[in-house]
Amino acid sequence: MRRAVCPGSFDPVTNGHLDIVARASQLFDEVVVAVGVNKSKSKARLFTAEERMGMLDEVCSAFGNVTVAGFDGLLTTFCQERGIQAIVKGLRAVSDFDYELQMAQMNSSLTAVETVFIPTSPEYSFLASSLVKEVATFGGDVSSLVPSSVLGRLTERLEERRSEEDR
């Protein structure tokens, strides 16, 4: 069985993320969307690891061979523990390739896991969770950039943050 992992922080999950997951699900028998739950970065996150995994469970439910799990520590360890042979990474630009190539080479030095690069579809080439959060924070329309269920949660969370700042 060919198993792959699509790792990330997914804070929040975007349509670009889903594009890569959908395409990976066509290439592999099983795909695990692995959400980084690094506790040291949790204060910088908009959503908790549990919330991010819940959103991913919901938006990935249409893919019969995709599951969602959290991980902390080395991705290669996560892969070894689950018998995963490949890491799938989406590439938006040359700058992504430079960084991801170094990560792929480091990962292959640690274990026999291969990295597969999938170029992002052109309509998502500019899309990053950080940009979505920034645009949404300042009232921009991100409805075409995230799944509708994620948009609702994003809007709600940003309103909560504004209310806290106003106090």
Number of C-alpha atoms within 10 A of each C-alpha: 9 12 20 29 30 22 22 16 18 22 24 25 23 23 22 23 24 16 16 20 25 17 13 26 20 12 13 16 14 20 27 24 25 24 23 23 20 13 11 7 9 13 9 9 15 17 19 15 22 13 14 24 25 14 22 25 16 14 18 18 13 10 14 11 17 23 17 21 19 19 17 13 10 11 17 22 16 17 21 13 9 13 14 22 18 20 23 21 24 23 18 19 12 9 9 12 17 11 10 17 13 11 13 19 12 12 19 14 11 12 13 14 20 17 20 16 16 16 15 20 14 10 10 16 14 12 18 19 19 14 12 21 19 12 13 17 17 9 11 11 12 19 14 10 19 21 18 14 11 21 20 12 15 22 15 12 15 17 13 12 12 12 10 9 8 7 5
